[in-house]
Amino acid sequence: MATTPLDMATYIPPDSSQPPADFVLRLTVSASIPHHRTPLSPLHFLLRAALIVPDKLALVHPEKGYRFTYSQWAARTLSLTFAINRLPGWKRGEKVAVIAPNTPLILEAHNGILAAGGIIVPINIRNTQAEVRYVLSHAGVRAILVDSEFEHLVPRDPHLDGGKAGVAVIVSHDTGGRAGSIADAYEGFLAEGRRYWEEVQRKELEAVRNLVLPEYAARRDWELIEVTSNEDEACALCYTSGTTGRPKGVLTTHRGSYLAALSNAYESKIDRFSVYLWVLPAFHACGWTYVWAINAAFATHYILRKVDYDVIWHALTHSGVTHYCGAPTVQLAIVHHPDAKKVNVDGRGVVRVAVAASAPTASLLGKMEALGLEPIHVYGLTESYGPLVQRYPDPEWKSLNVDERARLMARQGHGFLAADEARVFKRPEDFDGDWSKVHGPLRPVKRDGKELGEIALRGNLVMLGYFQDAAATSRVMKDNWFMTGDLAVRHPGGEVAILDRGKDLVISGGENVSSLMVEQELAAHPDVLECALIARPHPKWSESGHAFVVLNSCALQREGGYANVKSGAAATARMHESFRAHCKARMSGFAVPQWFEIVDELPKTSTGKVQKNVLRERVKGYDDKQSKL
């Protein structure tokens, strides 16, 4: 059920959120930096918005009943900056962890921590306490900002298994300082920062008055903060999911974050009239840099603490939402929601939706288009600041049928505005996953849409490397290219099309079978909601595909629910044969899955990616003929 929102009309921002008169919104630039160069940092976007559109709505949080203008948000962020600067032992380059859902806290932290010269460490709220402990210890954090709902994830001991002693833990109750709300340590932290900011300001003014003419004394506010002098300095440390081992910390820079945010704003066509709905977790690769991209465009952040499809549809139909991001699994739930109806944003007509992971199937694409949701297929990784490649639709596609449009959209496409060209290089025949062992130059694949290779990236939108893990960094680097592990082909037009993750490829009878291709085709079956394919040992072909299938509501209603499907052998066999016949009509015989398994749901990460490692473990005990329900 949707949460009833509080009345925002009664909200009065606290003093720490109120901008002073003549608010100074510029950073100090070191005298050592030449006049023709200013180091790039995404922090500039917030200050520019607060200067040019101070009264523009920056963020709205209906569930908790509060909102901030850009001027108010800049004041809160400066309060946070000074509060962090007051932490015992704080110095430039220290790290602050953030454990929070999509809230103003995590968005403010992406600016305030950077302004304090720190590095933000956003942590997945669905991690276990043991996983959180590892990240906190490995990163060596100085402080933790945590939402009260996830306070249980913070280890009780202050040393964090060898980490720094005296780690400060600041808890937010997500009140926004609303009058009459419960005590909120985070809001108190901001109030302390505001007092410290004003104290530093007062001392500077007194010093100026004592040294020069009084009329030269003026407020400095943000000018008290010096912009980083090195744009290649790390500003974020984002940890990968770690499904096959310990998570790796990905270091990204001020410069890369600035350019990635600009690229996302440009490629998604975000402007000052846009309203961005936070469906994507902001802790995931810094929210693909949309935490800064929205500010760059003077747009509005629409806060969503959790993925609640009632709330999403209310926002789409009543709040002027123009953009959001999400995996295909999220899109499936949105288009099949009871409240789903065609949206028509004033002056725009459609809502632009960035879809990552696999491309929308023909069925999903058709449903999204009918509802006024325009999908943009993007590709990227945590190591590339999130998306950096997208499919650029051709106007001529409108005359094609939905199956053909879906086929063309499935190609990942070309690099973003600030990205270098994505390349595809051949793998050696004896390749074991470690590029540091590969000798000789990289060899590009043919642009024929057939020859398989590995996607490689370089340039502005690629990580510095893995934190404290030179060996892992070395394994994915070759001739200054970051090797992604994703297998793909290149088409004559230069666009990249992913066929699989290297570990997800099925090799049946010596033939390469793309699990993505099989999933795309199987998902077009009229009974299928979603599916996933993994490789499973086969006595004759070495490997064959095992398809896990989730039925859609129409099929479930026809069959009388999952209980009937699981208990009825005849119905099961009939559905399996239907799936097999459907696949045989659409792909080569060696690609048709040998086994089908109907399941209630697929295991997924917090960002909606199917956990195929869990599915592989599941089938280890199956015999050769088993096609289990």
Secondary structure, DSSP 8 states (H G I E B T S, - for coil): -------GGG----GGGS--TT-----B--TTS-TT-----THHHHHHHHHHSTTSEEEEETTTTEEEEHHHHHHHHHHHHHHHHTSTT--TT-EEEEE-SSSHHHHHHHHHHHHTT-EEEE--TTS-HHHHHHHHHHHT-SEEEEEGGGGGGS-SSTTTTTS-SS-EEEEE-S-TT-TTS---HHHHHHHHHHHHHHHHHHHHHHHHHHHS-GGG----GGGGSB--S-TTSEEEEEE---TTSS--EEEEEHHHHHHHHHHHHHHTT--TT-EEE--S-TTSHHHHTHHHHHHHTT-EEE--SS--HHHHHHHHHHS---EEEE-HHHHHHHHTSTT------TTT-SEEEEE-SS---HHHHHHHHHTTEEEEEEEEEGGGTEEEEE----GGGGGS-HHHHHHHHTS-BEE-TTS---EEE---TT--S-GGG--S---B--SSS-S-EEEEE-STTS-SEETT-HHHHHHTEETTEEEEEEEEEE-TTS-EEEEEEGGG-EEETTEEE-HHHHHHHHTTSTTEEEEEEEEEEETTTEEEEEEEEEE-HHHHHHHTSHHHHHH-HHHHHHHHHHHHHHHHTTS-GGGS-SEEEE-S---B-TTS-B-HHHHHHHHTT--TT----
